[in-house]
């Protein structure tokens, strides 16, 4: 449906155009201009004083019927507009183009100061429609048109909801679509010529500055900001552009827009900043272009549906049912509470060098501190920025891109579909639904269609709520899981750390969380250990290597002493290795990679159950001594043979060497002399283990003393 004009800039920085400068593929183009005075005649007819003379619509005669307008000719170009409306059974007609023209235009002001006479009755129309009808009226031949403001009974909510479902078909079956940009101004004649040549790079590069300014002025007109333009232009087989008395005839397509190009979520991402007279149209205008079928989930054009309920339906259709959504009648926004996991973080963003129109971005992703895939994608309503996070909500079919905002996230792209040449397309999203290597977090996501400028977005979640919904009160669901600010801060810190962020502010939050969990639940609690793990990674990413390794080993030995699953500990070590590699610390990464290898070997040999063995083996690894299965097997055999000797009858009491000593002998026999590069850290590891042993001894002595008493 048409919309009133508004303001805004388009995604390539010039004007609010959803697509690049219209590209035209039809070679047979005619640019004509009449000698008619550009000033249109002033209206000669006033609004009817007798209400009984007002035109009243008759019901359509059948399903999938539409109305067409027969605009009657007149030799006098200043004469009142006379026309007839008739029923047209579009579905019953043959496929192919039909002999009518579909008008694409902007309503403009809501005032209707002019009259269109229909069967001697009067229908008030807007000034913009009146101007284009005067331009279209022929002196001798009647003209058959489809115009939404006239051919749809705008007072009937039911009819509007039904008819807009046929919009794509109406424009696709039209003999041609007429785009009315308004009256001539700002050198618009030359601008239309430049638009025609925009598809030819040779001509485009030689455009004069005056031509470019004229094109920018054209692209800044309200028509290019209409949400309905997308479907109208995408469906049309043949387009005529008119600006005043000048027209381009023979256009086949504009900007490469086509139907069924994207899922509904991706369409919303691209075009929610476009204008609509009624905000429902920001959704309804895109349903006919969606590659998925929203009707299967009950998402149908129905203007009786309250706006807040419509937003909830839309979010549920895009993200699935495993979410909790809040929306409000007075806001084009929703808050989504969901569980999900992190895939990676956007490490860098650049405008695509091969796109002179500047409407594409080259995005590089980092997954678990490891450089990941990169894509060149079209800029959406909110451009992607470095530091944005790629995540996947449980129950959703596609990942999304979000932006951290202190204690919540804003949605940048609600549905991210990687290009076909990207590595992400090959990832099995069903397997990622319950990823073994990822933690599931609580997300608070704000999807605000009004805040195209992120600088104006409140950093604090409660501040955002207060600014948008002053009377808001927490629901039971929110109070239980999301109302506490410290909880929200903690969730954001954990998510950002898991994504690979290097934001130093996260360290303080994680440190506070670790201290609180240690105080309330102990150091061995899973929440404490998770904070320790994230802290180690954050210290490493921010250049605090000693703190990173110190925090890592505290976490490591706490997990070892708690007898956690070896595969879980291996996963923590692997994450630390990836961080070291990502920060350029190859030697450290090599050392910790050996720790991971040790733990994997340990899971296959019973002798590895001895925790004392792990200490000295870790020391050997950190001294750059390679541990192989061959050395482990040799030590195991030596241990059993020494034990058998000790049990031989009649032999002198013999104490076999500890397992760790035998293992180190086997290791050193197979490897060159240790370099000692990590001597300091090895001493630190042994010091921590000695303290642990002393603690165990004191606790054991205390327990033994109590038993004796």
C-alpha positions as CSV (number, residue, x, y, z in Angstrom):
1,X,0.0,0.0,0.0
2,X,1.3,3.6,-0.6
3,X,2.8,5.6,2.2
4,X,3.3,9.2,3.1
5,X,6.7,10.7,2.4
6,X,9.3,10.7,5.1
7,X,13.0,11.1,5.8
8,X,16.0,8.8,6.0
9,X,19.1,7.7,4.1
10,X,19.5,4.6,2.0
11,X,22.0,1.8,2.8
12,X,24.5,3.1,0.3
13,X,24.6,6.5,1.8
14,X,22.7,8.6,-0.7
15,X,18.9,8.3,-0.3
16,X,16.4,6.0,1.3
17,X,16.4,3.6,-1.6
18,X,16.3,-0.1,-0.8
19,X,18.2,-1.1,-3.9
20,X,21.0,0.4,-6.0
21,X,20.4,2.8,-8.8
22,X,17.8,1.0,-10.9
23,X,19.4,-1.2,-13.4
24,X,17.6,-1.5,-16.7
25,X,18.0,-4.4,-19.1
26,X,15.6,-3.5,-21.9
27,X,17.5,-2.0,-24.8
28,X,14.5,-0.4,-26.5
29,X,14.1,2.7,-24.4
30,X,12.3,5.9,-25.4
31,X,12.6,9.1,-23.5
32,X,9.8,11.5,-24.4
33,X,8.8,14.9,-23.2
34,X,5.7,16.8,-24.2
35,X,5.5,20.6,-24.8
36,X,2.7,20.7,-22.2
37,X,3.2,23.3,-19.5
38,X,4.7,21.5,-16.4
39,X,2.3,23.3,-14.2
40,X,-0.9,21.3,-13.8
41,X,-4.3,23.0,-13.8
42,X,-5.7,23.8,-10.5
43,X,-8.7,21.7,-9.5
44,X,-11.9,23.0,-10.9
45,X,-14.2,20.9,-8.7
46,X,-14.8,21.0,-5.0
47,X,-15.7,18.2,-2.6
48,X,-19.4,17.3,-2.8
49,X,-21.6,19.0,-0.4
50,X,-24.3,16.3,-0.7
51,X,-23.0,13.1,1.0
52,X,-25.6,11.1,-0.9
53,X,-23.6,11.8,-4.1
54,X,-20.6,10.0,-2.6
55,X,-19.5,6.8,-4.4
56,X,-20.4,3.6,-2.5
57,X,-18.6,0.3,-3.3
58,X,-20.5,-2.8,-4.3
59,X,-19.2,-6.1,-3.0
60,X,-16.8,-8.0,-5.4
61,X,-18.6,-10.7,-7.3
62,X,-16.4,-13.6,-6.4
63,X,-13.2,-15.0,-4.8
64,X,-10.0,-13.6,-6.4
65,X,-12.0,-10.9,-8.2
66,X,-10.6,-7.4,-8.4
67,X,-11.9,-4.0,-9.6
68,X,-10.4,-2.2,-12.6
69,X,-10.8,1.6,-13.3
70,X,-11.9,2.7,-16.7
71,X,-10.5,6.3,-17.1
72,X,-12.6,8.1,-19.6
73,X,-11.0,10.3,-22.3
74,X,-11.5,14.1,-22.6
75,X,-10.1,16.6,-25.1
76,X,-10.1,19.3,-22.4
77,X,-7.1,18.6,-20.2
78,X,-8.6,20.8,-17.4
79,X,-11.9,18.9,-17.4
80,X,-13.0,17.0,-14.3
81,X,-11.9,13.3,-14.1
82,X,-14.7,10.8,-15.1
83,X,-14.4,7.1,-14.8
84,X,-16.1,3.7,-14.2
85,X,-15.3,0.8,-11.9
86,X,-16.0,-2.8,-13.0
87,X,-15.5,-6.2,-11.6
88,X,-12.6,-8.3,-13.1
89,X,-12.3,-12.1,-12.5
90,X,-8.6,-12.2,-12.6
91,X,-8.3,-15.9,-11.5
92,X,-10.6,-17.1,-14.2
93,X,-8.7,-15.3,-17.0
94,X,-5.8,-16.9,-18.9
95,X,-2.3,-16.6,-17.7
96,X,0.0,-14.0,-19.2
97,X,-0.3,-10.3,-19.4
98,X,-3.7,-8.7,-19.2
99,X,-4.7,-5.4,-20.9
100,X,-4.6,-3.1,-17.9
101,X,-1.9,-1.0,-16.3
102,X,-1.1,-1.0,-12.6
103,X,-0.1,2.3,-11.0
104,X,2.7,2.5,-8.4
105,X,2.8,5.9,-6.7
106,X,2.8,7.7,-3.3
107,X,-0.4,8.8,-1.7
108,X,1.2,11.8,-0.2
109,X,-0.8,13.9,2.2
110,X,-3.8,12.1,3.8
111,X,-6.0,15.1,2.7
112,X,-8.2,14.5,-0.3
113,X,-9.0,17.8,-1.9
114,X,-9.9,16.5,-5.4
115,X,-12.7,14.5,-6.9
116,X,-12.8,11.5,-9.1
117,X,-16.2,11.0,-10.7
118,X,-17.1,7.3,-10.8
119,X,-20.4,6.5,-12.6
120,X,-21.6,10.1,-11.8
121,X,-20.8,9.6,-8.1
122,X,-17.9,11.3,-6.3
123,X,-14.8,9.8,-4.7
124,X,-12.4,12.1,-2.9
125,X,-8.7,11.5,-3.9
126,X,-5.3,12.9,-2.9
127,X,-3.5,15.6,-4.8
128,X,-0.8,13.2,-6.0
129,X,-3.3,10.8,-7.5
130,X,-5.2,13.6,-9.1
131,X,-2.0,14.8,-10.8
132,X,-1.0,11.5,-12.3
133,X,-4.6,10.8,-13.5
134,X,-4.5,14.0,-15.4
135,X,-1.2,12.9,-17.0
136,X,-2.6,9.5,-17.9
137,X,-5.9,10.6,-19.3
138,X,-6.0,10.3,-23.1
139,X,-7.9,12.7,-25.3
140,X,-9.6,10.0,-27.4
141,X,-9.2,6.5,-25.9
142,X,-10.2,5.2,-22.5
143,X,-7.5,3.8,-20.3
144,X,-7.9,0.7,-18.0
145,X,-6.0,1.0,-14.7
146,X,-5.6,-0.7,-11.4
147,X,-5.1,1.8,-8.6
148,X,-5.1,0.6,-5.0
149,X,-6.7,3.7,-3.5
150,X,-9.6,3.4,-5.9
151,X,-9.9,-0.3,-6.8
152,X,-9.9,-1.4,-3.2
153,X,-12.6,-0.3,-0.8
154,X,-10.3,1.4,1.8
155,X,-13.1,1.5,4.3
156,X,-13.4,-2.3,4.4
157,X,-10.7,-3.9,6.6
158,X,-11.7,-7.3,5.4
159,X,-11.4,-6.4,1.7
160,X,-8.1,-4.7,2.2
161,X,-6.7,-7.7,4.0
162,X,-7.9,-10.0,1.2
163,X,-6.9,-7.8,-1.8
164,X,-3.3,-7.2,-0.7
165,X,-2.7,-10.9,-0.9
166,X,-3.2,-10.5,-4.7
167,X,-0.8,-7.6,-5.1
168,X,2.0,-9.5,-6.6
169,X,-0.3,-11.2,-9.1
170,X,-2.0,-8.0,-10.0
171,X,1.3,-6.3,-10.9
172,X,2.8,-9.4,-12.6
173,X,-0.3,-9.8,-14.9
174,X,-0.5,-6.1,-15.8
175,X,0.5,-5.2,-19.3
176,X,2.8,-2.7,-17.6
177,X,3.4,-1.0,-14.3
178,X,3.5,2.8,-14.3
179,X,5.8,4.4,-11.7
180,X,4.8,7.9,-10.9
181,X,7.6,9.9,-9.2
182,X,5.8,13.2,-9.0
183,X,6.1,16.5,-10.9
184,X,9.3,17.6,-12.6
185,X,11.9,19.3,-10.5
186,X,15.7,19.4,-9.9
187,X,16.6,18.5,-13.5
188,X,14.6,15.3,-13.3
189,X,14.6,14.9,-17.1
190,X,18.3,14.4,-17.1
191,X,18.1,12.2,-14.0
192,X,15.8,9.7,-15.8
193,X,18.3,9.5,-18.6
194,X,21.1,8.8,-16.1
195,X,19.0,6.1,-14.4
196,X,18.6,4.4,-17.7
197,X,22.3,4.4,-18.3
198,X,23.2,3.3,-14.8
199,X,23.2,-0.4,-15.8
200,X,25.9,0.4,-18.3
201,X,29.2,0.7,-16.4
202,X,30.8,2.5,-19.3
203,X,28.2,5.2,-19.2
204,X,28.1,5.3,-15.5
205,X,31.8,6.1,-15.1
206,X,31.5,9.1,-17.4
207,X,28.5,10.7,-15.7
208,X,28.8,14.4,-15.0
209,X,28.5,15.7,-11.5
210,X,25.3,17.6,-12.5
211,X,23.8,14.3,-13.7
212,X,24.7,12.6,-10.4
213,X,23.1,15.3,-8.4
214,X,20.0,15.0,-10.5
215,X,19.9,11.3,-9.9
216,X,20.4,11.8,-6.2
217,X,17.5,14.2,-6.2
218,X,15.3,11.7,-7.9
219,X,16.3,8.9,-5.6
220,X,15.4,11.1,-2.6
221,X,11.8,11.2,-3.7
222,X,9.2,9.5,-1.5
223,X,8.4,6.8,-3.9
224,X,11.8,5.1,-3.3
225,X,11.0,4.9,0.4
226,X,7.7,3.1,0.1
227,X,7.5,-0.4,1.5
228,X,5.0,-1.5,-1.2
229,X,7.4,-0.5,-4.0
230,X,9.4,-3.7,-3.4
231,X,6.6,-6.0,-4.3
232,X,5.2,-3.9,-7.1
233,X,8.5,-3.5,-8.9
234,X,9.5,-7.1,-8.2
235,X,6.3,-8.5,-9.7
236,X,6.0,-6.2,-12.7
237,X,7.0,-7.5,-16.2
238,X,7.3,-4.1,-17.8
239,X,7.8,-0.7,-16.1
240,X,7.3,2.8,-17.3
241,X,8.8,5.6,-15.1
242,X,7.1,9.0,-15.1
243,X,8.3,12.2,-13.6
244,X,6.2,15.2,-14.7
245,X,5.8,14.9,-18.5
246,X,9.0,12.9,-18.9
247,X,9.0,9.2,-19.0
248,X,11.2,6.2,-19.6
249,X,9.4,3.5,-21.6
250,X,10.7,0.0,-22.0
251,X,12.1,-0.8,-18.6
252,X,12.0,-4.5,-17.6
253,X,13.4,-4.4,-14.1
254,X,14.6,-2.1,-11.4
255,X,17.6,-2.9,-9.3
256,X,17.4,-6.6,-9.7
257,X,14.5,-7.0,-7.3
258,X,12.7,-10.3,-7.7
259,X,10.0,-12.2,-5.9
260,X,10.8,-15.1,-3.6
261,X,14.3,-13.9,-3.1
262,X,14.6,-14.2,0.6
263,X,13.0,-15.7,3.7
264,X,10.6,-13.3,5.5
265,X,13.0,-12.6,8.3
266,X,15.7,-11.5,5.8
267,X,13.2,-9.3,4.0
268,X,12.2,-7.6,7.3
269,X,15.9,-7.0,8.0
270,X,16.4,-5.3,4.7
271,X,13.3,-3.2,4.5
272,X,11.8,-2.5,7.9
273,X,13.1,1.1,7.7
274,X,10.9,1.8,4.6
275,X,7.8,3.8,5.1
276,X,4.2,2.8,5.3
277,X,1.0,4.7,5.9
278,X,-0.1,1.9,8.2
279,X,2.6,0.1,10.2
280,X,0.9,-3.3,9.5
281,X,2.0,-2.8,5.9
282,X,5.7,-3.1,6.9
283,X,4.9,-6.8,7.4
284,X,2.0,-7.4,4.9
285,X,3.9,-5.8,2.0
286,X,6.6,-8.4,2.3
287,X,4.5,-11.5,2.6
288,X,4.1,-11.9,-1.1
289,X,7.9,-11.7,-1.7
290,X,8.8,-14.3,1.0
291,X,10.4,-17.6,-0.1
292,X,8.8,-19.3,2.9
293,X,5.1,-19.5,3.4
294,X,3.9,-17.4,6.4
295,X,0.3,-18.5,5.8
296,X,1.1,-22.0,7.1
297,X,1.7,-20.4,10.5
298,X,-1.4,-18.2,10.4
299,X,0.5,-15.0,9.4
300,X,-2.1,-13.5,7.1
301,X,-2.9,-9.9,6.1
302,X,-5.5,-8.9,8.7
303,X,-5.8,-5.3,9.7
304,X,-8.0,-6.2,12.6
305,X,-5.0,-7.9,14.3
306,X,-3.6,-5.6,17.0
307,X,-0.1,-4.4,16.3
308,X,1.5,-6.0,19.4
309,X,-0.1,-9.4,18.6
310,X,1.1,-9.1,15.0
311,X,4.7,-8.5,16.2
312,X,4.5,-11.6,18.4
313,X,3.2,-13.7,15.5
314,X,6.0,-12.4,13.3
315,X,8.7,-13.2,15.8
316,X,7.3,-16.6,16.5
317,X,7.2,-17.4,12.8
318,X,10.8,-16.4,12.3
319,X,12.4,-17.7,15.5
320,X,10.2,-20.6,16.4
321,X,8.1,-21.4,19.5
322,X,10.9,-21.8,22.1
323,X,10.9,-18.1,23.0
324,X,9.1,-15.6,25.1
325,X,8.1,-12.3,23.3
326,X,6.9,-8.9,24.6
327,X,5.6,-6.2,22.3
328,X,3.5,-3.1,22.7
329,X,0.8,-1.3,20.7
330,X,2.6,2.0,20.7
331,X,6.0,0.7,19.6
332,X,7.5,-0.9,16.6
333,X,9.7,-3.0,18.8
334,X,9.8,-6.4,20.6
335,X,11.8,-7.9,23.4
336,X,12.7,-11.5,23.0
337,X,13.8,-13.8,25.8
338,X,15.4,-17.0,24.6
339,X,18.0,-19.6,25.1
340,X,20.8,-20.1,22.5
341,X,24.5,-20.5,21.9
342,X,27.3,-18.6,20.3
343,X,28.8,-19.4,16.9
344,X,31.3,-16.6,16.6
345,X,32.1,-12.9,16.4
346,X,32.5,-10.5,13.5
347,X,36.2,-9.7,13.5
348,X,36.2,-7.1,10.7
349,X,33.9,-5.4,8.3
350,X,34.7,-3.4,5.1
351,X,32.8,-2.0,2.3
352,X,33.1,-4.3,-0.7
353,X,35.9,-2.9,-3.0
354,X,34.3,-4.2,-6.1
355,X,31.0,-2.5,-5.6
356,X,31.1,1.2,-6.5
357,X,27.6,1.8,-5.3
358,X,28.6,1.0,-1.8
359,X,25.7,-1.1,-0.7
360,X,27.6,-4.3,0.2
361,X,29.9,-5.3,3.1
362,X,32.7,-7.8,3.3
363,X,32.3,-9.5,6.7
364,X,34.9,-11.8,8.3
365,X,33.9,-14.1,11.1
366,X,36.0,-15.5,13.9
367,X,34.8,-18.8,15.6
368,X,36.4,-19.8,18.9
369,X,39.4,-17.5,18.4
370,X,40.0,-19.1,15.0
371,X,39.5,-17.2,11.7
372,X,36.3,-18.4,10.1
373,X,34.4,-17.8,6.9
374,X,34.0,-14.5,5.2
375,X,31.1,-13.2,3.0
376,X,30.2,-10.2,0.9
377,X,26.6,-9.4,1.7
378,X,24.1,-6.6,0.9
379,X,23.8,-4.0,3.6
380,X,20.5,-4.3,5.5
381,X,18.6,-1.7,7.5
382,X,21.3,-1.9,10.2
383,X,24.8,-2.4,8.8
384,X,26.9,-5.1,10.5
385,X,29.8,-3.8,12.7
386,X,33.0,-5.4,14.0
387,X,32.2,-6.9,17.4
388,X,28.7,-8.1,16.5
389,X,28.0,-11.7,17.5
390,X,26.6,-14.6,15.4
391,X,24.4,-16.8,17.6
392,X,21.7,-19.4,17.2
393,X,18.6,-19.5,19.2
394,X,17.2,-22.9,20.2
395,X,14.2,-23.6,17.9
396,X,15.2,-21.2,15.1
397,X,16.0,-22.3,11.6
398,X,18.7,-19.7,10.9
399,X,21.3,-17.9,13.0
400,X,21.1,-14.2,13.8
401,X,23.5,-11.3,14.3
402,X,23.3,-9.3,17.5
403,X,25.1,-6.4,19.1
404,X,26.0,-6.1,22.8
405,X,24.5,-3.2,24.6
406,X,25.8,-3.5,28.2
407,X,23.2,-5.9,29.8
408,X,21.2,-6.9,26.7
409,X,21.6,-7.2,23.0
410,X,20.0,-5.5,20.0
411,X,19.2,-7.5,16.9
412,X,21.1,-6.5,13.8
413,X,19.9,-9.3,11.5
414,X,17.1,-11.4,12.8
415,X,17.8,-14.1,10.2
416,X,21.2,-14.5,8.7
417,X,21.5,-16.5,5.5
418,X,25.1,-16.8,4.3
419,X,25.7,-16.5,0.6
420,X,26.0,-19.8,-1.3
421,X,29.7,-19.6,-1.6
422,X,30.2,-19.2,2.2
423,X,31.4,-22.0,4.5
424,X,28.6,-21.4,6.9
425,X,26.0,-22.7,4.5
426,X,27.7,-26.1,4.7
427,X,27.3,-26.2,8.5
428,X,24.5,-28.6,9.7
429,X,22.3,-26.4,11.8
430,X,20.4,-29.4,13.2
431,X,23.7,-30.6,14.7
432,X,24.4,-27.1,16.0
433,X,21.0,-27.2,17.8
434,X,22.6,-28.9,20.7
435,X,26.4,-28.3,20.2
436,X,28.7,-30.3,22.4
437,X,31.3,-27.5,22.4
438,X,29.0,-24.6,23.2
439,X,27.2,-23.5,26.3
440,X,23.6,-22.6,26.2
441,X,22.9,-19.0,27.5
442,X,19.9,-16.8,28.3
443,X,19.6,-14.0,25.8
444,X,17.6,-10.7,26.1
445,X,17.2,-9.4,22.6
446,X,15.7,-6.0,21.7
447,X,14.4,-5.8,18.1
448,X,13.7,-2.1,17.7
449,X,12.6,-1.0,14.2
450,X,12.7,2.7,15.2
451,X,16.4,2.8,16.2
452,X,18.3,2.7,12.9
453,X,21.0,4.9,14.6
454,X,22.7,2.8,17.2
455,X,24.1,5.8,18.9
456,X,20.7,6.7,20.2
457,X,20.1,3.2,21.7
458,X,20.1,3.1,25.5
459,X,23.1,1.2,26.9
460,X,21.1,-0.1,29.8
461,X,18.1,-2.4,29.4
462,X,16.0,-0.8,32.0
463,X,16.7,2.6,30.5
464,X,15.5,1.3,27.1
465,X,12.3,0.0,28.7
466,X,11.7,3.3,30.5
467,X,12.2,5.3,27.3
468,X,9.9,3.1,25.2
469,X,7.3,1.9,27.7
470,X,7.3,4.0,30.9
471,X,4.5,2.0,32.5
472,X,6.1,-1.3,31.9
473,X,6.2,-3.9,34.7
474,X,7.9,-7.3,34.7
475,X,6.0,-10.4,34.0
476,X,6.4,-13.5,36.1
477,X,8.6,-15.1,33.4
478,X,10.9,-12.1,33.3
479,X,11.0,-11.7,37.1
480,X,12.1,-15.3,37.5
481,X,14.9,-15.3,34.9
482,X,15.8,-11.8,33.7
483,X,14.8,-9.0,36.1
484,X,18.1,-9.0,38.1
485,X,20.6,-6.6,36.5
486,X,23.6,-8.6,37.7
487,X,22.2,-11.7,36.1
488,X,21.8,-9.8,32.8
489,X,25.3,-8.4,33.0
490,X,26.7,-11.9,33.8
491,X,24.9,-13.4,30.8
492,X,26.2,-10.8,28.5
493,X,29.8,-11.2,29.8
494,X,29.7,-15.0,29.3
495,X,28.2,-14.7,25.8
496,X,30.7,-12.1,24.7
497,X,33.6,-14.1,26.2
498,X,32.4,-17.3,24.5
499,X,32.1,-15.4,21.2
500,X,35.8,-14.3,21.4
501,X,35.3,-10.6,22.4
502,X,38.4,-8.7,23.7
503,X,36.3,-6.1,25.6
504,X,38.3,-5.4,28.8
505,X,35.1,-4.3,30.6
506,X,34.0,-8.0,30.6
507,X,36.9,-8.9,32.8
508,X,35.6,-7.0,35.8
509,X,32.2,-8.5,35.4
510,X,33.6,-12.0,35.2
511,X,35.8,-11.4,38.2
512,X,32.9,-10.2,40.3
513,X,30.8,-13.2,39.2
514,X,33.6,-15.6,40.1
515,X,34.1,-14.1,43.5
516,X,30.3,-14.3,44.2
517,X,30.0,-17.9,43.0
518,X,33.1,-18.9,45.0
519,X,31.7,-17.3,48.1
520,X,28.2,-18.8,47.7
521,X,28.9,-22.2,46.1
522,X,32.6,-22.9,46.4
523,X,35.5,-23.1,43.9
524,X,34.5,-26.4,42.5
525,X,31.0,-25.3,41.5
526,X,30.3,-25.4,37.8
527,X,29.4,-21.7,37.7
528,X,32.6,-20.8,39.4
529,X,34.7,-23.0,37.0
530,X,32.9,-21.5,34.0
531,X,33.8,-18.0,35.1
532,X,37.4,-19.0,35.7
533,X,37.6,-20.5,32.2
534,X,36.1,-17.4,30.6
535,X,38.4,-15.2,32.6
536,X,41.5,-17.1,31.4
537,X,40.4,-16.5,27.8
538,X,39.6,-12.8,28.3
539,X,43.0,-12.2,30.0
540,X,44.7,-13.8,27.1
541,X,42.8,-11.8,24.5
542,X,43.6,-8.5,26.2
543,X,47.3,-9.2,26.5
544,X,47.5,-10.3,30.2
545,X,49.3,-13.6,29.6
546,X,50.5,-14.3,33.1
547,X,47.0,-13.7,34.5
548,X,45.6,-15.9,31.7
549,X,47.8,-18.9,32.5
550,X,47.4,-18.5,36.2
551,X,43.6,-18.5,35.9
552,X,43.7,-21.4,33.5
553,X,45.7,-23.6,35.8
554,X,43.5,-22.8,38.8
555,X,40.6,-23.9,36.7
556,X,42.4,-26.9,35.3
557,X,43.5,-28.4,38.7
558,X,40.1,-27.7,40.3
559,X,38.5,-29.6,37.5
560,X,41.1,-32.4,37.8
561,X,40.6,-32.7,41.5
562,X,36.9,-32.7,41.1
563,X,37.3,-35.7,38.8
564,X,35.4,-34.1,35.9
565,X,35.1,-35.9,32.6
566,X,38.4,-35.9,30.8
567,X,36.7,-34.8,27.5
568,X,35.3,-31.7,29.3
569,X,38.7,-30.8,30.5
570,X,40.2,-31.4,27.0
571,X,37.6,-29.0,25.6
572,X,38.7,-26.3,28.0
573,X,42.4,-26.8,27.1
574,X,41.5,-26.8,23.4
575,X,39.8,-23.4,23.8
576,X,42.8,-22.0,25.5
577,X,45.0,-23.3,22.7
578,X,42.8,-21.6,20.1
579,X,43.1,-18.3,22.1
580,X,46.9,-18.6,22.2
581,X,47.0,-19.2,18.4
582,X,44.6,-16.4,17.7
583,X,46.8,-14.0,19.7
584,X,50.0,-15.1,18.0
585,X,51.5,-17.1,20.8
586,X,52.4,-20.2,18.9
587,X,54.9,-21.7,21.5
588,X,52.3,-21.4,24.2
589,X,49.7,-22.9,22.0
590,X,52.1,-25.8,21.3
591,X,52.7,-26.4,25.0
592,X,49.0,-26.4,25.9
593,X,48.2,-28.6,22.9
594,X,50.4,-31.2,24.5
595,X,48.4,-31.0,27.7
596,X,45.3,-31.8,25.6
597,X,47.1,-34.7,24.0
598,X,48.1,-35.9,27.5
599,X,44.5,-35.9,28.7
600,X,43.3,-37.7,25.6
601,X,46.0,-40.4,26.1
602,X,45.0,-40.6,29.8
603,X,41.5,-41.6,29.0
604,X,42.8,-44.8,27.3
605,X,45.2,-46.1,30.0
606,X,44.3,-47.0,33.6
607,X,47.6,-45.8,35.0
608,X,46.5,-42.2,34.2
609,X,44.0,-42.3,37.0
610,X,46.8,-41.4,39.4
611,X,46.5,-37.6,39.9
612,X,50.1,-37.3,41.1
613,X,51.2,-38.7,37.8
614,X,49.4,-35.8,36.0
615,X,51.4,-33.2,37.8
616,X,54.8,-34.4,36.7
617,X,53.6,-35.3,33.2
618,X,52.3,-31.7,32.8
619,X,55.7,-30.5,33.9
620,X,57.4,-32.6,31.3
621,X,55.0,-31.3,28.6
622,X,55.6,-27.7,29.6
623,X,59.3,-28.3,29.3
624,X,58.7,-29.1,25.6
625,X,59.1,-32.8,26.0
626,X,56.9,-34.8,23.7
627,X,54.7,-37.5,25.3
628,X,53.7,-40.4,23.0
629,X,51.7,-43.5,23.5
630,X,54.9,-45.5,23.2
631,X,56.4,-43.8,26.3
632,X,53.2,-44.3,28.2
633,X,53.0,-48.0,27.3
634,X,56.7,-48.5,28.3
635,X,56.1,-46.9,31.7
636,X,53.0,-49.0,32.3
637,X,54.9,-52.2,31.6
638,X,57.7,-51.1,33.8
639,X,55.3,-50.4,36.6
640,X,53.7,-53.8,36.5
641,X,57.1,-55.6,36.2
642,X,58.5,-53.7,39.2
643,X,55.3,-54.5,41.2
644,X,55.7,-58.2,40.4
645,X,59.3,-58.2,41.6
646,X,58.2,-56.6,44.8
647,X,55.8,-59.5,45.5
648,X,58.3,-62.3,44.9
649,X,58.5,-64.5,48.0
650,X,61.8,-64.4,49.9
651,X,63.0,-61.2,48.3
652,X,64.1,-58.2,50.3
653,X,61.3,-55.6,50.7
654,X,61.4,-53.4,47.6
655,X,59.5,-50.3,46.9
656,X,58.9,-49.7,43.2
657,X,59.4,-46.2,41.9
658,X,56.3,-44.0,41.7
659,X,54.4,-44.2,38.5
660,X,55.2,-40.7,37.6
661,X,59.0,-41.3,37.9
662,X,58.8,-44.3,35.6
663,X,56.8,-42.4,33.1
664,X,59.3,-39.5,33.0
665,X,62.1,-42.0,32.5
666,X,60.3,-43.4,29.5
667,X,59.6,-39.9,28.2
668,X,63.1,-38.7,28.6
669,X,64.5,-41.8,27.0
670,X,62.5,-41.2,23.9
671,X,63.0,-37.4,23.7
672,X,65.9,-35.1,23.6
673,X,67.0,-33.1,26.7
674,X,64.3,-30.7,27.9
675,X,64.8,-27.1,26.9
676,X,63.5,-25.6,30.1
677,X,61.8,-22.7,28.3
678,X,58.8,-22.9,30.6
679,X,60.7,-23.4,33.9
680,X,58.9,-20.6,35.7
681,X,55.5,-21.9,34.9
682,X,56.5,-25.5,35.7
683,X,57.6,-24.3,39.2
684,X,54.3,-22.6,39.6
685,X,52.4,-25.7,38.7
686,X,54.4,-27.8,41.1
687,X,54.0,-25.2,43.9
688,X,50.2,-25.3,43.5
689,X,50.3,-29.1,43.6
690,X,52.5,-29.1,46.7
691,X,50.0,-26.9,48.4
692,X,47.2,-29.2,47.4
693,X,49.1,-32.2,48.8
694,X,49.8,-30.4,52.1
695,X,46.1,-29.5,52.3
696,X,45.1,-33.1,51.7
697,X,47.6,-34.3,54.3
698,X,46.4,-31.8,56.9
699,X,42.8,-32.8,56.2
700,X,43.7,-36.5,56.4
701,X,45.6,-36.1,59.6
702,X,42.7,-34.2,61.1
703,X,40.3,-36.9,60.1
704,X,42.7,-39.6,61.4
705,X,43.0,-37.8,64.7
706,X,39.3,-37.6,65.1
707,X,39.0,-41.3,64.5
708,X,41.6,-42.1,67.1
709,X,39.8,-39.9,69.6
